[in-house]
Amino acid sequence: MAAAAAGFGVLGPPTTLMAEAMPARPPGTKGRTAMAFGPLKQIDAGLLNIGYAEAGPATAAPVLLLHGWPYDIHSFVDVAPLLAAAGFRVIAPHLRGHGTTRFLSSATIRNAQQSVVALDIVALMDALKIERAILAGYDWGARTANIIAALWPERCTAMVSVNGYLINNVERNKLPLPPNVEHGWWYQFYFATDRGRAGYDANRRDFNRLIWKANSPRWAFSDAEFDRAAASFDNPDHVSIVIHNYRWRLGLADGEPRYAELERRLALGPVIAAPTITLDGDSDGVAPASDGTAYAARFSGKRTHRIITGAGHNLPQEVPRAFADAVINVAGYQ
């Protein structure tokens, strides 16, 4: 297979993988039951007491599975056993503002700028005495994996990142985009208003169900699957964290000064050296699939790009086998 280079990122031709598409289901039907993790674990890490699921041998090579918004660790409920069976130690943490994760102090600023979320995961690795791990995620989780791989490369052995390179540059985010693209980010503009915060607080379950449908138009998730994740949105800090994250991205909310140097480095678009597999779903309603060449220069190590047929934005939950295979495969890139 011939490899193509763009800038200093090495990229092979994208591979299209067929994934079984679920049949359409009328809204409101109960559908499938929802699998669940066993009892979650809790550990103090940095500013948080983090709730996480764990599977696989405690002495095996670790993999951290990082979820996005508006989702939770159950995006990986079918991925984790596949990876555990393949011989990995799997850790799936609730990000700040989600599930059973809590702030240790009521005085801590409810900040969700990108560097802080990444520092939470570094602190979790420290608390669990994990020096290096494969990092795999989507949405907020992919961005978090990108940041750790870029700023603390010694902590990341390899990476799986849905939608590629997602590190934010706040100044760039202030620039207008074509109307059809802006339309897809309507909720960010809604969250920028007092009405948007109040509306999300009052209607977070209905709001997030709407986002699930828009983000993954071919995914016929069941009521039970949504309700299982929706319990995580009842976290007492959920609304504050979500609103701050999206306002901060648009330059409408300040970050904390102590993280300014990290954000300055991230705004430069640091290169990721870790071996990586990037994934796109060809039915992603918020981030259309690409061939991965637009961000190839942001990767200096071995990277392949895969387009997963039938998958939307919550790719690991929609096509767990394809996501697990990417983790298993990227482990062999080292």
Secondary structure as UniProt FT lines:
FT   STRAND          4..6
FT   TURN            7..8
FT   STRAND          9..11
FT   STRAND          15..18
FT   TURN            27..28
FT   STRAND          41..45
FT   TURN            46..47
FT   STRAND          48..55
FT   TURN            58..59
FT   STRAND          61..66
FT   TURN            69..70
FT   HELIX           73..76
FT   TURN            77..78
FT   HELIX           79..85
FT   TURN            86..87
FT   STRAND          88..93
FT   TURN            96..97
FT   TURN            99..100
FT   STRAND          102..103
FT   TURN            106..107
FT   HELIX           114..127
FT   TURN            128..129
FT   STRAND          133..137
FT   HELIX           140..151
FT   HELIX           153..155
FT   STRAND          156..162
FT   HELIX           170..173
FT   HELIX           179..184
FT   HELIX           186..191
FT   HELIX           194..215
FT   TURN            217..218
FT   HELIX           223..230
FT   HELIX           231..234
FT   TURN            236..237
FT   HELIX           238..249
FT   TURN            250..251
FT   HELIX           257..259
FT   HELIX           260..267
FT   STRAND          276..281
FT   TURN            282..283
FT   HELIX           293..298
FT   STRAND          303..309
FT   HELIX           315..318
FT   HELIX           320..331
FT   TURN            332..333
//
